[in-house]
Amino acid sequence: MRSKQEGLSGKTKWSKGTRTRLGVFVALVLLCAAVAASVALPRNPSQASPKKYKATKDIVLDKTTGKLRKPTQEETDAMVSRISVLTNRSSEGLTVNQRSNGMKSVDLQGRFNSVVLGRANADGTTEVRCVFSIEEAADFLGLEEE
């Protein structure tokens, strides 16, 4: 079964069903990643973003309606919190450990990461971007500071 077709312009066109399944899949992956990160990462209030954001773009594919919607405030707060922790570039509180072989190591405590984000589009496609700060993430996800 072929789920894509090549149009006159030479670009690949995905069927509506394939785009919908892909959008649902990406939304579920993002939700699972947010839940997993909230459970797995250490909670340190000093690493969380003190800024409050609100959603301005429809980027979440609703499972029941199949339509795009804005993330709820709870979903937005969870995304901002996790992304803030992951992209934290502060070395405050990190300690250097000396190993017996002379090597030194530092437990980064979940900091200094980049985050791969995805957002659903109205045409059924998905955009993906790697971000290194909460500001980059907010710009990509259509979040505005309150």
C-alpha positions in Angstrom: 0.0 0.0 0.0 1.4 3.3 -1.0 0.8 6.2 1.3 2.5 8.9 -0.7 2.1 10.2 -4.2 4.3 12.4 -6.3 2.5 15.5 -7.6 3.2 17.5 -10.7 5.7 19.7 -9.0 7.8 16.7 -8.1 7.1 17.1 -4.4 5.8 14.1 -2.3 2.2 14.4 -1.2 1.1 12.4 1.8 -2.5 11.1 2.0 -4.7 12.8 4.6 -4.8 9.6 6.7 -1.1 9.3 6.8 -0.7 13.0 7.8 -3.2 12.6 10.5 -1.6 9.5 11.9 1.8 11.2 11.8 0.4 14.3 13.6 -1.2 12.1 16.3 2.1 10.1 16.6 4.2 13.3 17.1 1.7 14.8 19.6 1.8 11.5 21.6 5.6 11.4 21.5 5.8 15.0 22.8 3.3 14.3 25.5 5.2 11.1 26.5 8.5 12.9 26.5 7.1 15.7 28.7 5.7 13.1 31.2 8.9 11.0 31.2 11.0 14.1 31.7 8.9 15.3 34.6 9.3 11.9 36.3 13.0 11.3 35.4 14.7 14.7 35.8 15.6 16.1 39.2 13.4 18.8 40.4 15.4 21.9 41.3 13.3 25.1 41.5 16.4 27.2 40.7 16.6 25.6 37.3 12.9 26.3 36.4 12.0 29.2 34.3 10.7 32.1 36.4 8.8 33.3 33.4 5.2 32.5 32.7 4.1 31.7 29.1 0.8 31.4 27.3 0.1 29.6 24.0 -0.7 31.6 20.9 -0.6 28.9 18.1 -2.6 25.8 17.4 0.2 23.2 17.6 -1.4 20.2 19.3 -3.4 17.7 17.4 -6.5 16.8 19.4 -6.9 13.0 19.5 -10.7 13.1 19.7 -11.5 15.8 17.0 -8.4 15.3 14.8 -8.1 19.1 14.7 -5.3 21.4 15.9 -5.7 23.3 19.1 -3.6 25.4 21.5 -1.9 23.7 24.3 -3.8 24.1 27.7 -2.1 26.3 30.3 -1.2 23.1 32.2 0.5 21.6 29.1 2.2 24.9 28.4 3.6 25.1 32.0 4.8 21.5 31.8 6.6 22.1 28.5 8.2 25.3 29.7 9.3 23.7 33.0 10.9 20.7 31.3 12.5 22.7 28.5 13.9 25.2 31.0 15.5 22.4 33.0 17.0 20.6 30.0 18.4 23.8 28.4 19.7 25.3 31.7 23.3 26.4 31.1 24.1 27.3 34.7 27.0 25.6 36.4 25.8 26.7 39.8 25.8 23.8 42.2 27.8 21.4 39.9 30.8 19.8 41.5 33.9 18.3 39.9 34.8 14.8 41.0 38.4 13.5 40.9 38.7 9.9 39.8 41.5 7.6 41.0 43.0 7.5 37.5 43.3 11.3 37.5 40.3 12.0 35.3 37.8 14.6 36.4 34.1 14.3 35.9 31.0 16.5 36.5 27.4 15.3 36.9 25.5 17.8 34.8 22.2 17.0 36.5 20.2 17.0 33.3 21.5 20.5 32.2 23.3 21.6 29.0 21.0 19.7 26.7 19.4 20.6 23.4 15.8 19.6 22.9 14.2 18.3 19.8 10.7 19.8 19.5 7.9 19.0 17.1 4.7 20.8 16.3 1.7 19.8 14.1 0.7 22.0 11.2 -2.8 22.6 9.8 -1.9 20.8 6.6 -1.1 17.6 8.5 2.6 18.0 8.3 4.9 18.2 11.3 7.8 20.7 11.8 10.7 19.6 14.0 13.4 21.9 15.4 16.3 21.5 17.8 16.5 24.3 20.4 19.1 25.2 23.0 17.1 27.7 25.1 13.6 28.3 26.4 13.5 31.5 24.3 14.2 29.5 21.1 11.5 26.9 22.2 9.0 29.6 22.9 9.5 31.2 19.5 9.1 27.9 17.7 6.1 26.8 19.8 4.3 30.1 19.6 4.5 30.9 23.3 4.4 34.4 24.5 5.6 35.7 27.9 2.8 36.8 30.2 
